Amino acid sequence: MSPPSHAPRGLPRHRYEIQIHPADIQRGVWYLFLRRRHLLGGVALAAGLVAYFGFGLWVAPSVAERIARRHEVEALQEAHAALGQRLEATRSRLSELQDTSVSLRVQIGRIYLAYGLSQDAVDEGGYGGYPAVPLSIPESSYRDQLADVATLEAALRQEAAVLATFLDEVRVFEEEHRDQLSTTPSRSPLERDAFVLTSPFGERINPFTKARDFHSGIDLSAPAGTPVRATADGVVTFAGRYSARQSVAWWRYGNFVSMRHGDGFVTLFGHLDQVKVKDGQRVKQGEVVGTVGNTGWSTNPHLHYEVRRRLDDRELRPVDPRIYILDHRWRDEEKLLVQARSAPNIQNFEPLPRRIAR
């Protein structure tokens, strides 16, 4: 490439000629005429391109590293989110286990109370009808939450070992005291799905007198004619209706059945429609003793069910039947258990007639 030696007249002399000779000599030569500024511009453009690609090659490693780090960060974020989901699932499972543990403790407490076993062991660890293990894990960093989950898991493992010990004690007791088991009123007098609790045990407003009095049993509303079953093996001590001349209080029970279970319990079934047993009859747990009715002081068909237990003073005193019905779950069982174990001896109740308490 050089300035042309014989530039045509009228063209500037500062021009450059580029000749392109094809390999085939029969073809003509190509001429490209450039001015100086064009040549300098081309050189500058080529230098810019070289610099651009050179800069690209220089920064390429760092850009590639940043891209790789970004992908790594995104992968870590996804892993972090997945860890959070697994942690939340673990917390949920542990919470369910905790609820189950509390429920088992309550059930064991009811069994201990029904069988008359010592409650001291059940009370250890802050027990009293309420959980001894924390129910929730505070919101914090995942590291702290994992530590809290590990702590709760260890506590639940310890709780499971304690419950296993209690269950073993109950199992041994049941094997050694089968007679006591059969005479403990531990089942529901009505099928579990056939009734609604309408009046609990304890102080209440009497629906007839509108005055506060003591309700010595529980009222279970059910359709008339629903079978009423014995809650334990026993002997019928009364079946029929009490004479108002003998006792107005017991006449109000309408048709009722009373049963003696060993030396420890007496159960009563009031407001019956039909009585299916007779005095002196031996009855097995689960056998029908009558049907739900609306006799006596009753505003609607229901069963009045009482459990009376012989305590240390040898007197048969009313106790909350819900504690002894072990085949049914009640609302607020923890509170129910605490009240049953902490309530003072009840005094203002109607004593059993001698013929019933015999």
C-alpha positions in Angstrom: 0.0 0.0 0.0 1.5 3.3 -1.1 0.5 6.7 -2.5 -0.3 6.4 -6.2 2.6 7.7 -8.4 0.3 8.8 -11.1 -2.9 10.1 -9.5 -5.6 11.4 -11.9 -5.8 15.2 -12.3 -8.3 16.8 -9.9 -7.8 14.2 -7.1 -6.0 15.1 -3.9 -2.4 13.8 -3.8 -2.7 12.5 -0.1 -4.4 9.4 -1.2 -3.4 5.8 -0.7 -3.9 3.0 -3.1 -4.6 -0.6 -2.1 -4.3 -3.2 -4.8 -5.8 -6.6 -4.6 -4.4 -9.1 -7.1 -6.6 -12.2 -7.6 -4.8 -15.6 -7.9 -6.3 -15.9 -11.3 -4.1 -13.6 -13.4 -6.9 -13.3 -16.0 -9.0 -11.5 -13.6 -8.5 -7.8 -13.1 -6.7 -6.1 -10.2 -8.9 -4.4 -7.6 -8.0 -0.9 -6.6 -9.0 0.8 -3.4 -8.2 4.4 -2.9 -8.2 5.8 0.6 -7.6 9.3 1.9 -5.3 9.7 4.8 -8.1 10.4 7.3 -9.8 7.2 6.2 -6.6 5.2 6.7 -6.0 6.8 10.1 -9.7 6.1 11.1 -9.3 2.5 10.0 -6.1 2.1 12.0 -7.8 3.7 15.0 -10.8 1.4 14.6 -8.5 -1.6 14.4 -6.6 -0.4 17.5 -10.0 0.1 19.3 -11.1 -3.4 18.4 -7.9 -4.9 19.6 -8.1 -2.9 22.8 -11.8 -3.9 23.3 -11.1 -7.6 22.8 -8.0 -7.3 24.9 -9.9 -5.8 27.7 -12.6 -8.4 27.3 -10.0 -11.1 27.6 -8.6 -9.4 30.7 -11.9 -9.1 32.6 -13.4 -12.4 31.4 -12.0 -14.4 34.3 -13.4 -12.0 36.9 -16.8 -11.9 35.1 -16.9 -15.7 34.9 -16.0 -15.8 38.6 -18.8 -13.4 39.4 -21.3 -15.4 37.4 -20.2 -18.6 39.1 -20.5 -16.9 42.5 -24.0 -15.7 41.6 -25.0 -19.2 40.7 -23.5 -20.4 43.9 -25.4 -17.8 45.9 -28.6 -18.7 44.2 -27.9 -22.4 45.0 -27.2 -21.5 48.6 -30.4 -19.5 48.8 -32.4 -22.4 47.5 -30.7 -24.7 49.9 -31.4 -22.2 52.7 -35.1 -22.1 51.8 -35.2 -25.9 51.6 -33.6 -26.1 55.0 -36.1 -23.7 56.4 -39.0 -25.9 55.0 -37.5 -29.0 56.5 -36.9 -27.2 59.8 -40.6 -26.1 59.9 -41.8 -29.6 59.1 -39.6 -31.0 61.9 -40.9 -28.4 64.3 -44.5 -29.3 63.3 -43.8 -33.0 63.9 -42.2 -32.3 67.2 -45.2 -30.2 68.2 -47.5 -33.0 67.3 -45.4 -35.4 69.3 -45.5 -33.0 72.2 -49.3 -32.8 72.0 -49.5 -36.6 72.0 -47.1 -36.7 75.0 -49.3 -34.3 77.0 -52.4 -36.3 76.0 -50.8 -39.6 77.1 -49.7 -38.0 80.4 -53.3 -36.9 81.1 -54.7 -40.4 80.2 -52.1 -42.0 82.5 -53.1 -39.6 85.2 -56.7 -40.6 84.8 -55.8 -44.3 84.9 -53.7 -43.7 88.1 -56.6 -41.8 89.7 -59.2 -44.4 88.7 -57.1 -47.3 90.0 -56.1 -45.4 93.2 -52.4 -45.5 92.3 -49.9 -43.0 93.8 -49.7 -39.7 91.8 -46.3 -38.7 93.1 -44.4 -40.1 90.1 -46.7 -38.5 87.6 -46.3 -35.1 89.3 -42.5 -35.0 88.8 -41.2 -32.7 86.2 -43.7 -29.9 86.7 -46.7 -32.1 86.0 -50.1 -31.4 87.3 -52.3 -31.9 84.3 -50.2 -29.5 82.1 -47.2 -30.1 79.9 -43.7 -30.1 81.4 -42.0 -29.7 78.0 -42.1 -26.3 76.2 -44.5 -26.4 73.3 -43.0 -23.9 70.9 -39.6 -22.8 69.5 -38.9 -19.1 69.4 -38.3 -17.4 66.0 -34.5 -16.8 65.6 -31.7 -17.8 63.3 -31.7 -21.2 61.8 -28.7 -22.2 63.9 -30.5 -21.2 67.1 -33.7 -22.9 65.9 -31.8 -26.1 65.1 -30.3 -26.0 68.6 -33.8 -25.5 70.1 -35.2 -28.4 68.0 -32.4 -30.6 69.3 -33.2 -29.6 72.8 -36.9 -30.3 72.4 -36.2 -33.7 70.7 -34.0 -34.7 73.7 -36.8 -33.6 76.1 -39.4 -35.6 74.2 -37.2 -38.7 74.2 -36.8 -38.3 78.0 -40.6 -37.8 78.2 -41.2 -41.0 76.2 -39.0 -43.0 78.5 -40.9 -41.6 81.5 -44.3 -42.5 79.9 -43.0 -46.0 79.1 -42.2 -46.4 82.8 -45.7 -45.3 83.8 -47.3 -47.7 81.2 -45.2 -50.6 82.5 -46.4 -49.8 86.0 -50.1 -49.7 84.9 -49.6 -53.0 82.9 -48.1 -54.7 86.0 -50.9 -53.4 88.2 -53.6 -54.6 85.8 -52.1 -58.1 85.6 -51.9 -58.3 89.4 -55.3 -56.8 90.2 -57.7 -58.1 87.5 -60.6 -58.2 90.0 -60.2 -54.5 90.8 -60.1 -53.7 87.1 -63.4 -55.5 86.4 -65.1 -53.6 89.3 -63.7 -50.1 88.3 -66.4 -48.2 86.3 -64.0 -47.4 83.5 -66.3 -47.4 80.4 -69.0 -45.0 79.2 -72.6 -46.0 80.1 -73.6 -44.8 76.6 -71.9 -45.4 73.2 -69.3 -42.8 72.7 -71.1 -41.1 69.7 -74.6 -41.4 71.1 -74.7 -38.6 73.7 -73.9 -35.0 74.5 -72.7 -33.8 77.9 -75.3 -31.2 79.0 -74.6 -30.8 82.7 -71.2 -31.5 84.3 -70.3 -32.6 87.8 -70.2 -29.9 90.5 -71.9 -26.7 91.3 -74.7 -25.5 88.9 -78.0 -23.7 88.7 -80.8 -26.2 89.2 -83.1 -26.1 86.2 -86.2 -26.6 88.4 -85.5 -24.5 91.5 -83.3 -22.0 89.7 -81.0 -22.0 92.8 -77.4 -23.0 93.0 -76.9 -26.6 94.1 -74.5 -29.5 93.8 -74.8 -31.8 90.9 -73.5 -35.2 92.0 -73.2 -36.7 88.6 -73.2 -35.9 84.9 -76.2 -35.5 82.5 -75.8 -37.2 79.1 -78.4 -36.1 76.6 -79.4 -38.9 74.2 -82.5 -40.1 72.3 -85.1 -41.9 74.4 -84.6 -45.6 74.2 -80.8 -45.5 73.8 -79.3 -48.5 75.7 -77.6 -47.8 79.0 -74.8 -50.2 79.8 -73.1 -51.2 83.1 -69.8 -49.5 83.4 -68.2 -52.3 85.5 -69.0 -55.8 86.8 -71.3 -55.5 89.8 -74.5 -56.4 91.6 -77.7 -54.5 91.3 -78.7 -52.9 94.6 -81.9 -51.1 93.4 -83.9 -51.2 90.2 -87.1 -49.2 89.8 -88.5 -46.0 91.3 -88.1 -44.8 94.8 -91.2 -43.9 96.8 -91.7 -40.1 97.4 -92.8 -41.0 100.9 -89.5 -42.6 101.6 -87.3 -39.9 100.0 -88.3 -37.0 97.7 -84.7 -36.5 96.7 -84.4 -40.1 95.4 -87.9 -40.0 93.9 -86.7 -37.2 91.6 -84.3 -39.7 90.0 -87.3 -41.3 88.3 -86.7 -44.9 87.2 -83.1 -45.6 88.2 -80.7 -48.5 88.7 -77.9 -48.6 91.3 -75.0 -51.1 91.3 -72.3 -52.0 93.8 -68.9 -52.8 92.3 -66.8 -54.7 94.8 -66.2 -52.7 98.0 -65.0 -49.5 96.3 -67.7 -48.1 93.9 -71.4 -47.6 93.5 -72.9 -46.4 90.2 -76.3 -44.9 89.6 -78.3 -44.5 86.3 -81.2 -42.1 86.6 -84.3 -40.9 84.6 -84.5 -44.3 82.8 -87.4 -45.1 80.5 -87.2 -48.9 80.9 -85.3 -50.9 83.6 -83.7 -54.1 82.2 -82.4 -55.6 85.5 -83.7 -56.5 88.9 -82.4 -56.3 92.5 -79.6 -58.7 93.4 -78.8 -59.5 89.7 -75.1 -59.8 88.8 -74.2 -57.8 85.8 -71.1 -57.8 83.6 -69.5 -54.6 82.2 -71.2 -53.6 79.0 -74.5 -55.4 79.7 -77.7 -53.3 79.2 -79.3 -52.2 82.5 -81.9 -49.9 81.0 -82.8 -47.3 78.4 -82.5 -43.5 78.3 -85.8 -41.8 79.4 -87.4 -38.7 80.7 -88.7 -39.8 84.1 -88.5 -38.0 87.4 -87.2 -34.4 87.5 -86.1 -34.3 83.9 -86.6 -31.6 81.2 -85.6 -33.8 78.3 -84.5 -37.4 77.6 -81.1 -37.9 79.1 -79.1 -40.2 81.5 -78.1 -39.0 84.9 -74.9 -41.0 85.7 -73.2 -41.0 89.1 -70.0 -42.7 90.4 -69.6 -42.8 94.2 -66.3 -44.1 95.6 -65.5 -45.3 99.1 -62.7 -43.0 100.4 -60.6 -43.2 103.5 -63.5 -42.4 105.8 -65.3 -45.4 104.3 -68.1 -43.2 103.1 -69.3 -43.4 99.5 -68.8 -39.9 98.1 -69.6 -38.7 94.6 -66.7 -38.2 92.3 -66.6 -36.8 88.8 -67.5 -39.7 86.5 -65.6 -38.2 83.6 -62.3 -39.2 85.3 -63.3 -42.9 85.3 -64.7 -43.1 81.8 -61.5 -44.1 80.1 -62.9 -44.9 76.7 -64.0 -41.3 76.0 -62.1 -38.1 75.5 -63.4 -34.9 77.2 -62.7 -31.3 76.5 -60.1 -29.7 78.8 -59.1 -33.0 80.2 -55.9 -31.5 81.7 -58.0 -29.0 83.7 -60.5 -31.7 84.6 -57.7 -33.9 86.0 -56.3 -31.1 88.1 -59.7 -30.2 89.6 -60.4 -33.8 90.4 -57.2 -34.3 92.2 -57.1 -31.0 94.0 -60.8 -30.7 95.0 -61.6 -30.9 98.8 -63.8 -33.6 100.1 -67.4 -32.9 99.0 -69.9 -32.5 101.8 -73.2 -31.2 100.4 -74.4 -34.2 98.6 -77.4 -36.5 99.1 -76.2 -39.6 101.0 -77.2 -43.0 99.6 -80.1 -44.8 101.1 -79.0 -47.7 103.2 -80.6 -50.3 100.9 -78.6 -48.8 98.0 -75.3 -48.5 99.9 -75.5 -52.0 101.3 
